[in-house]
Amino acid sequence: MDRPYTILSCAMSVDGRIDDTGPERLRLSNPADFAEIDALRAECDAILVGAGTLRTDDPRLLVRSPELRERRRARGRTEHLLKALVTRSGRVDPAARFFATGDAGAVVYTGGAGVSTAREALGRRPDADPPAEVVDAGDPPTAAAVLADLAGRGVERLLVEGGGHIHTLFLTSGLVDELRLAVAPFFVGEEAAPRFVLPAAFPQGPGAPMRLAEARSLGDVAVLRYRLSDREDGAGERG
């Protein structure tokens, strides 16, 4: 296996914003979409976010449904996914829920001085079970290095959940196989609000567009699924 089958998932407003500038997290989806994302997580081996998402949202990144967790156990898997974090600086909060929850461990990808910074921070959690591991993935970290390391850990299916810097890093690398977008039925309209992606040179430009594999509605939320590669998904196509 050269790298995991990589799915990038994001909920955004019609104007491409993944949050507003208010103090509370903006709800961009609905219960039906949350349930689908939970099922998608349960089908994957690892889930990845960036340090900005960790600091802003303090996510747990768990499989929420007891039935889905039981199904994973029945297949001899952990209840939850291996968690992966990408950070250029290595500055992480060892008390974050990312590190304190789940049963599959966590890997922090950083580089340069970030390696010692992250190891020092996580060393303040000697009782962590399982402990988090710090991996040098380049300075700055690259998607290719992250995916190669995850493949070496037996990860066959990876879910990337943001934020904008991570979306941009992975999409510009040309190493994303599938893109799932949930589009909320409203505009955010704030220039300072975080974006789905940052300005960059993307392989999927006007001359090489993505292939739309699915378009449907979940209430007023539009779900769009694009194929970005010809690789086969080991979990099979989802209807």
N, C-alpha and C positions, 0 to 999 in steps of 0.2 A: 504494500500500500504506500503510494508516494505521498499522499496527503488526504485528510478527511474530506468527505463530501461536505461542502460548506454552504450553509443557508444563512442569509442575512435577513433579519426580521425587524421591521420598524413600523410604528404608528405615527402618523403625522397629520397636520392640518392640510387643507387644500392648498395653502400657500407654502407648504414644505417646512413647517416649523414643528419641532418635536417637544416643545414646551413653550410657556410664556415667561415673562420676567417676574411674575408674582412669587410670593414665598411658598405657596403650596404647589405640589406637582399637578400639572394640567392633565385632566382625564381626556384622552384622545381616542378612546375605544369604548366598547360596551361589553356586558357580561358574555355574550355569545363569542365575541372575538377573544376575550380573555380565556375562555374555555378551550378554544382552538389552539391558542398559544401554549396553554398548559399541556395539551395533547402532543403538540409539536415538540415541546421540551422533553416529554416522556419518551419520545422516539429517538432522541439524540444521546450521545455519549458525553458531551461536554458543552458548556455554555460560556461565552466570552463577552466581556464588557471592557470599557476603558476606565481609567482612573477618574475622569470627570464624572461619569455616571456613578461611580462608587461614592464620590464625595457629595454629589448633589442628591442622590436618591437613597443611599444606604440600602441597596437591594439585597434580598436573601437569595434570589434566583433558585427557588425550589420548585419541585413538582407539587402542586397544591392538592390535587385530587387523590384521596386515599385509594380509590380503585386503580388509578394509574400507577401509584406507588406499589400496590400489591402486585400488579401485572409485571412490573419491573422485577420485583423480588422473585416471582414465579419463574422468571427467565434467568435467574441466577445473577441479577445485576443489583447494584446499589439502588436504594430508593430514589436518590437524587443524582444529579449530574456532577461530573468533575467541573470545578469552576476555574476559569482562566481570566486573568487580569493583565491588561497591557498598560504600562506606565513608563513614561520616559524618565521621570525624575526618581522613581523608586519610593516616593513619599506615600506611604499607605498608613491607614489607621488600623492597628492590629485588633481594635475592639469593634471594627465594623461587622455588621451582620453577615457580610460576605464570608468572613473567616470563621464566624462563631456558629454557623448553622450548616446543616447538610451532613452527609456521611461518606462522601466520595473524595474529600480533600480539595485543595486549591493550589494553583500554580500561578506565580507572578512572573510575567515576562517584562524584563527591563534591560538596560545596558549601561555601559560606562560606570560612572559613579553611582548610578541608580541601583546597581547590584548590592553594593555594601550598605547603601541607605535602606533598602527594603529588608535585607537580612537582619540589620540591626533592629528595625522596627518590629519585625515578626519574631525576633528572638525574645521579645518581651512577652511572648505567649508560649512559654515552654510546655504548658499543659495542654496545648491544642491537640485534638484527636479527631481526625488525622492532622498532622502538622502541614502547614503551607510550605511549598518549595519555591525558591527563587531561581530563575533560569536566565542566563545571559542570551538575549535574542538580538543583539546588535545595538549599536549606538548611532541613531535611534533604532528601536526594535522594528523588525520587518515582519510582514505577514508571512512571508515564506519561511522564516526561521521559526515562527510560532507554530505554523502548521506542520512543519517537519518534526518538531518536538512532540506535538500532540499525536502525530501518527506513530511515533516511537513508543507512545504510552498506550497504544491500542485504540485510540479514538478513531472511529470510522465515520462518525457523523457529528458535525459541529454546528452549533447555533450561535450566531453573532447578534447581539442585541444592543449595540450602541456604545457611546453616543456618536455625534457627528464626526469627530476626529477618527474614531474607529471605523465607522462606515466608509469614510473617505480612504483610509489606509487600505482596507481590504478590497474595496471596489477598484481603486486605481491599480492594485497589484495584479488584477486579472485572475484572481484565485477564488472568486466566489462563483458557485455553481447555480445558485437559486436566490432570488430576491422576493420576499413577501412584504408587501406594503398594505397597511390598513390606513385608509384615508378618511379622516373625520369630516363631517359635513359642515365645516365652518372654517373661517379665516382667523388667524391670530393677529396679523397686521402690525406686529411690533418689529422694528428693524433689529433690535438687540436680542430678540428671541433666538434660541439656538436652532440651527438648521439641520435638516436630514443629512446633507453633505456640505462640505466646504468647496470653494472654487478649486478645481484641479483638472488635470488631463485624464479623462476616463476612457478606457478602451471601448466602451459601448457608446460611441458618439453617433452623429447622424449617419455616418458611413458604415457603421457596424452596430445596428440597433439590437436590443435584447428581443427575445421571442416571448410574446405574451402566451403563457400556458393556461391561464385561468383568470376570469373576471366575474365577480359575483357580489351580492350584497348580503350583509348581516345587519338587518335593520337599515339604518341610514348610513352605516359604515360600508365603504367600498373596499373589497379585498382584491388586490391584484397580485398575481404570481407570475414572475418572469423567469425564464431559463437563460442563463448566461454562458453555459457550456454544454457540451455534448456528453458529459459524463453521466453514467447511470447512477441513480440513487439506490443504494442498497436496501433502503426501507421501502422502496416501491413508490410509485406515483400515488399521490393523495387526491381524492376526488372532492 
